[in-house]
């Protein structure tokens, strides 16, 4: 059975989105899923820990967004070992996603400028 995605791809004989748009879309979706998973994990292990600053799911989402975006305000931080391991993973993934999006955008700009120079 052929999926809807395959039908669309074969109908137009090329992907609906350019490579750059797909990188941006995949990176965005990955960031959302990682952020949600990280927030759930940290909330689960932190909200009852002694000395925890992440007490609500909203705090966990705020922390995950700040960590993934590499801002890291420091107003809420994990205190448990699993929370800190999750933080390191989110930091690494945030840097990787930021690098992928920045690299893709830079490549797209270079391609646009090269086309302009050729005209």
C-alpha positions in Angstrom: 0.0 0.0 0.0 1.4 3.4 -1.1 1.3 6.1 1.5 -0.1 9.6 0.9 3.4 11.0 1.2 4.7 8.7 -1.5 1.9 9.6 -3.8 2.5 13.3 -3.4 6.3 12.9 -4.0 5.8 10.8 -7.2 3.0 13.0 -8.5 5.3 16.1 -8.6 8.5 14.1 -9.1 10.3 16.2 -6.5 9.9 17.0 -2.8 7.3 19.5 -1.9 9.8 21.4 0.3 13.3 22.4 -0.6 16.2 21.0 1.3 16.6 24.1 3.3 12.9 24.2 4.3 13.0 20.5 5.2 16.1 21.1 7.5 14.3 24.0 9.2 11.0 22.0 9.6 12.8 18.9 10.9 14.9 21.0 13.3 11.9 22.8 14.6 9.9 19.6 15.1 12.9 18.0 16.8 13.3 21.0 19.1 9.6 20.9 20.1 9.7 17.2 20.8 13.0 17.4 22.7 11.8 20.3 24.7 8.6 18.6 25.6 10.3 15.4 26.5 13.0 17.2 28.5 10.4 19.2 30.4 8.4 16.1 31.2 11.5 14.3 32.4 12.8 17.2 34.5 9.4 17.9 36.0 9.0 14.2 36.9 12.3 14.0 38.7 12.5 17.5 40.1 9.2 18.6 41.4 9.4 16.7 44.7 13.2 16.8 45.2 14.6 18.7 48.2 15.8 22.1 47.2 14.3 22.0 43.8 13.5 25.2 41.9 11.5 23.4 39.2 8.2 22.9 41.0 5.6 23.1 38.2 5.3 21.9 34.7 5.4 25.5 33.6 8.7 25.9 35.3 10.0 22.8 33.5 8.8 24.1 30.1 10.5 27.5 30.8 13.7 25.7 31.8 13.6 23.5 28.7 13.1 26.4 26.4 15.9 28.4 28.0 18.2 25.4 27.9 17.5 24.4 24.3 17.9 27.9 23.1 21.3 28.0 24.9 20.2 31.1 26.9 20.2 29.4 30.3 19.0 32.2 32.6 19.8 30.1 35.7 16.5 31.1 37.5 15.4 27.5 37.6 18.0 24.7 37.6 17.8 20.9 38.1 19.3 19.5 41.3 18.9 15.8 40.8 21.5 13.7 38.9 18.9 12.6 36.2 17.8 16.2 35.9 21.3 17.4 35.3 22.0 14.6 32.8 18.8 15.7 31.0 20.1 19.3 31.0 23.4 18.3 29.4 21.6 16.4 26.7 19.3 19.3 26.0 22.3 21.7 25.9 24.1 19.5 23.4 21.0 19.0 21.2 20.2 22.7 21.4 23.7 23.5 20.1 23.4 20.9 17.3 20.0 22.1 16.2 21.1 25.8 16.3 24.1 24.8 14.2 22.0 22.9 11.7 19.6 25.7 11.2 22.3 28.4 11.0 24.3 26.3 8.6 21.3 25.7 6.4 20.3 29.3 6.4 23.8 30.4 5.6 24.0 27.9 2.7 20.7 29.2 1.4 21.9 32.8 1.5 25.1 31.9 -0.4 23.1 30.1 -3.0 20.8 33.2 -3.4 23.7 35.5 -3.7 25.5 33.3 -6.2 22.4 33.2 -8.4 22.2 37.0 -8.2 25.9 37.3 -9.3 25.3 34.9 -12.2 22.5 37.2 -13.6 
